[in-house]
Amino acid sequence: GLITWILANTLIGNVSLLAKFAGWLAPFGRLVGLDGFILAAFILGFPANEIVIPILLMGYLSQGVMMEPTSLAALGKLLVQNGWTALTGLNMMLFSLLHFPCGTTIFTIHKETGSKKWTLLSFLLPTTVAFIICFLVAQVAGLLL
């Protein structure tokens, strides 16, 4: 939470470090049908997956605090204003289902197995699958649309 707050509230010019980080991730995000803010939210949400959406909203709203949308319609409008399409929503769901476990789970895997190899594999395998599936879906959608 502290790292996210610092990134969202530290400005270079008029742009937050969070926005700069998302901008750096944006080309890779587009390749897999997502955007830089989505990837940044997943990275920063590593300690607890349930904070991914609040981090994403913080980035989109350019506000240094976590916000909750006032309604489902307001959330939909915010996502569309930030370039979301049906493909973005689909790949967001796929990535959410397939990506790395949260930090607590990774820590538990390391504690239970005592192996750095299995801990790393438990992070890399689902993350690689998530990126491959999202990449394939984005490329097929690009060919069809």
Legacy VTK file of the C-alpha trace (Angstrom):
# vtk DataFile Version 3.0
C-alpha trace
ASCII
DATASET POLYDATA
POINTS 145 float
0.000 0.000 0.000
2.794 2.407 0.879
4.607 1.769 -2.414
1.403 2.335 -4.380
0.666 5.533 -2.469
4.207 6.848 -3.072
4.024 6.044 -6.791
0.600 7.681 -7.117
1.556 10.803 -5.161
5.093 11.478 -6.404
4.941 13.724 -9.433
7.536 14.394 -12.083
6.238 17.407 -13.920
2.507 16.892 -13.679
2.663 13.109 -14.082
2.734 10.596 -11.231
5.337 7.866 -11.038
2.430 5.414 -11.251
1.382 6.909 -14.604
4.997 6.848 -15.832
5.322 3.194 -14.785
2.055 2.379 -16.579
3.267 4.245 -19.658
6.444 2.176 -19.670
4.353 -1.038 -19.478
1.786 0.111 -22.079
3.413 -1.339 -25.248
3.668 -4.775 -23.673
0.150 -4.453 -22.287
-1.275 -3.680 -25.730
0.486 -6.759 -27.116
-1.522 -8.955 -24.743
-4.827 -7.069 -25.051
-4.436 -5.067 -21.828
-2.888 -1.689 -21.017
-0.042 -0.383 -18.885
-2.263 0.543 -15.952
-3.684 -2.981 -15.821
-0.219 -4.540 -15.759
0.976 -2.007 -13.172
-2.047 -2.817 -10.993
-1.271 -6.542 -11.136
2.388 -5.946 -10.271
1.547 -3.615 -7.394
-1.282 -5.923 -6.324
1.117 -8.853 -5.848
0.806 -8.805 -2.027
-2.989 -9.209 -2.251
-4.843 -9.785 -5.524
-7.981 -8.098 -4.196
-6.332 -4.667 -4.437
-5.723 -4.877 -8.208
-8.983 -3.142 -9.161
-8.630 -0.306 -6.597
-5.055 0.299 -7.804
-6.277 0.294 -11.404
-8.996 2.828 -10.589
-6.480 4.995 -8.726
-4.303 5.047 -11.823
-7.154 5.803 -14.217
-8.529 8.564 -12.011
-5.051 10.033 -11.448
-5.814 10.306 -7.764
-3.450 9.451 -4.962
-6.071 7.549 -2.967
-8.002 4.367 -3.609
-11.489 5.146 -4.816
-14.656 3.141 -5.119
-16.915 3.914 -8.073
-20.304 5.323 -7.119
-22.163 2.914 -9.406
-21.667 0.169 -11.936
-22.515 2.647 -14.700
-19.812 5.038 -13.436
-17.302 2.191 -13.427
-18.263 1.204 -16.975
-17.937 4.794 -18.154
-14.491 5.118 -16.537
-13.244 1.914 -18.166
-14.544 2.903 -21.620
-12.986 6.382 -21.238
-9.671 4.649 -20.618
-9.861 2.592 -23.796
-11.463 -0.611 -22.554
-13.150 -2.785 -25.145
-14.748 -6.217 -24.926
-11.281 -7.622 -25.684
-9.766 -5.710 -22.761
-12.453 -7.049 -20.432
-12.009 -10.601 -21.686
-8.228 -10.504 -21.340
-8.494 -8.866 -17.927
-10.667 -11.779 -16.788
-8.344 -14.356 -18.358
-5.244 -12.776 -16.846
-6.965 -12.537 -13.449
-7.800 -16.228 -13.545
-4.430 -17.444 -14.800
-1.718 -15.147 -13.413
0.686 -15.612 -10.490
-0.599 -16.362 -6.993
-0.581 -13.574 -4.418
2.484 -12.877 -2.324
1.143 -14.744 0.700
0.654 -17.896 -1.352
4.137 -17.590 -2.855
5.572 -17.163 0.657
3.640 -20.230 1.847
4.876 -22.310 -1.088
8.437 -21.357 -0.215
7.877 -22.100 3.459
6.235 -25.479 2.789
8.624 -26.699 0.076
11.795 -25.008 1.289
12.673 -24.718 -2.387
13.416 -21.557 -4.326
13.017 -23.562 -7.533
9.416 -24.612 -6.773
8.580 -21.159 -5.480
9.859 -19.540 -8.673
8.119 -22.145 -10.820
4.821 -21.546 -9.000
5.138 -17.868 -9.962
6.476 -18.238 -13.506
4.323 -21.096 -14.805
0.871 -19.543 -14.303
2.157 -16.089 -15.278
3.629 -17.414 -18.513
0.393 -19.260 -19.296
-1.599 -16.075 -18.591
0.548 -13.990 -20.941
0.484 -16.628 -23.689
-3.303 -17.049 -23.526
-3.899 -13.267 -23.486
-1.429 -12.781 -26.346
-3.153 -15.461 -28.444
-6.615 -14.065 -27.735
-5.456 -10.525 -28.609
-3.801 -11.655 -31.827
-6.763 -13.749 -32.973
-9.111 -10.847 -32.158
-6.831 -8.528 -34.126
-7.055 -10.812 -37.158
-10.838 -11.120 -36.917
-11.658 -7.460 -36.294
LINES 1 146
145 0 1 2 3 4 5 6 7 8 9 10 11 12 13 14 15 16 17 18 19 20 21 22 23 24 25 26 27 28 29 30 31 32 33 34 35 36 37 38 39 40 41 42 43 44 45 46 47 48 49 50 51 52 53 54 55 56 57 58 59 60 61 62 63 64 65 66 67 68 69 70 71 72 73 74 75 76 77 78 79 80 81 82 83 84 85 86 87 88 89 90 91 92 93 94 95 96 97 98 99 100 101 102 103 104 105 106 107 108 109 110 111 112 113 114 115 116 117 118 119 120 121 122 123 124 125 126 127 128 129 130 131 132 133 134 135 136 137 138 139 140 141 142 143 144
